Amino acid sequence: MIAEVLARSGVSVRLDETTFDYDGMKLDFDLTFAAGEITAVMGPSGSGKSTLLNLVAGFEVPLTGRVLIGGDDYTNASPSERPVSMVFQENNLFAHLDVAQNVGLGRSPSLTLDKADHSTVADALARTGLGGKERRLPRELSGGERQRVALARALVRDRPVLLLDEPFASLGPALREEMLDLVAAVHAERPMTILFVTHQPEDARRIARNVVFLEDGSVTASGTAADFFSADGPAAFQRYAGSNAGR
Ligand SMILES: Nc1ncnc2c1ncn2[C@@H]1O[C@H](COP(=O)(O)OP(=O)(O)OP(=O)(O)O)[C@@H](O)[C@H]1O
């Protein structure tokens, strides 16, 4: 019962006084991402957005501080132990595996799938509009379809936290909107906690409830998307958004 309620309401993600250092670039994060909400992570190139996601995913480990997911301490847990899925801008798929196999990896890294797993994969493929393309290889798909496969794999993993690191950045505007609407629709059915890195203000506006804004390795503004995009939004964000509006 408690697990059911948690699954429906999502889990919070907290970076508790975490610090990190890349070749002299210092990053420090102390913030909580609201449970079950979509939060856009924005900021100039090199401000630390991917690093923040990598700390949550476990691809990087903080020098100090803690990573809490649903209140539990995952600071030293490996990526596979974390209740997290991630979709990157590209290179999400194995070139020699077909669509169904690439998605099936989300259920079992050795692709030992039972009947229920196959049915979960089929559902995810249908949900992401990939029905009928199960046997295709990644190179036989469009860029948008490849990102659908990556999203389908994240869905069959069924983890409460979904990290999206500019997953639709290489797609044209119409396809990007379609993919964003797909993410929003999936989120409406299954309120995962989604951290969504994007450079596009209109993408954040379309699907995110909250925004965090990074500059030089730390969060300099955070709040609701409604506040960020109002005339009284944070000045640094408005300057940044203005310069990215046409990108
Ligand atoms: N593997 C790495 N080794 C050394 N420095 C790195 C590495 N990855 C990132 N950095 C540095 O850490 C800082 C933050 O990088 P990060 O990729 O998190 O920024 P970002 O906000 O995601 O940028 P972008 O919008 O360009 O993707 C940058 O100064 C970057 O040069």
The ligand as an SDF file (V2000), in Angstrom:
LIG
                    3D

 31 33  0  0  0  0  0  0  0  0999 V2000
   34.6720   14.5060  -18.0200 N   0  0  0  0  0  0  0  0  0  0  0  0
   35.0310   15.7580  -17.7180 C   0  0  0  0  0  0  0  0  0  0  0  0
   36.3000   16.0490  -17.3650 N   0  0  0  0  0  0  0  0  0  0  0  0
   36.6820   17.3010  -17.0360 C   0  0  0  0  0  0  0  0  0  0  0  0
   35.8290   18.3360  -17.0090 N   0  0  0  0  0  0  0  0  0  0  0  0
   34.5670   18.1240  -17.3640 C   0  0  0  0  0  0  0  0  0  0  0  0
   34.0820   16.8320  -17.7320 C   0  0  0  0  0  0  0  0  0  0  0  0
   32.7660   16.9090  -18.0020 N   0  0  0  0  0  0  0  0  0  0  0  0
   32.4380   18.2040  -17.8260 C   0  0  0  0  0  0  0  0  0  0  0  0
   33.5040   18.9280  -17.4340 N   0  0  0  0  0  0  0  0  0  0  0  0
   33.5190   20.3710  -17.1200 C   0  0  0  0  0  0  0  0  0  0  0  0
   32.6120   20.5760  -16.0440 O   0  0  0  0  0  0  0  0  0  0  0  0
   31.8470   21.7490  -16.2590 C   0  0  0  0  0  0  0  0  0  0  0  0
   30.3610   21.4220  -16.2780 C   0  0  0  0  0  0  0  0  0  0  0  0
   30.0860   20.6190  -17.4180 O   0  0  0  0  0  0  0  0  0  0  0  0
   28.6500   20.0550  -17.7360 P   0  0  0  0  0  0  0  0  0  0  0  0
   28.7820   19.1190  -18.8920 O   0  0  0  0  0  0  0  0  0  0  0  0
   28.0230   19.5510  -16.5010 O   0  0  0  0  0  0  0  0  0  0  0  0
   27.8950   21.3950  -18.2020 O   0  0  0  0  0  0  0  0  0  0  0  0
   26.5090   21.5640  -18.9370 P   0  0  0  0  0  0  0  0  0  0  0  0
   25.8090   22.6790  -18.2420 O   0  0  0  0  0  0  0  0  0  0  0  0
   25.7930   20.2730  -19.0230 O   0  0  0  0  0  0  0  0  0  0  0  0
   26.9620   22.0530  -20.3830 O   0  0  0  0  0  0  0  0  0  0  0  0
   26.2590   21.8880  -21.8390 P   0  0  0  0  0  0  0  0  0  0  0  0
   25.0350   22.7220  -21.8100 O   0  0  0  0  0  0  0  0  0  0  0  0
   27.3050   22.4530  -22.7750 O   0  0  0  0  0  0  0  0  0  0  0  0
   26.0030   20.4340  -22.0730 O   0  0  0  0  0  0  0  0  0  0  0  0
   32.3730   22.3700  -17.5460 C   0  0  0  0  0  0  0  0  0  0  0  0
   33.3160   23.3320  -17.1920 O   0  0  0  0  0  0  0  0  0  0  0  0
   33.0160   21.2080  -18.2630 C   0  0  0  0  0  0  0  0  0  0  0  0
   34.0860   21.6490  -19.0870 O   0  0  0  0  0  0  0  0  0  0  0  0
  1  2  1  0
  2  3  1  0
  2  7  2  0
  3  4  2  0
  4  5  1  0
  5  6  2  0
  6  7  1  0
  6 10  1  0
  7  8  1  0
  8  9  2  0
  9 10  1  0
 10 11  1  0
 11 12  1  0
 11 30  1  0
 12 13  1  0
 13 14  1  0
 13 28  1  0
 14 15  1  0
 15 16  1  0
 16 17  2  0
 16 18  1  0
 16 19  1  0
 19 20  1  0
 20 21  2  0
 20 22  1  0
 20 23  1  0
 23 24  1  0
 24 25  2  0
 24 26  1  0
 24 27  1  0
 28 29  1  0
 28 30  1  0
 30 31  1  0
M  END
$$$$
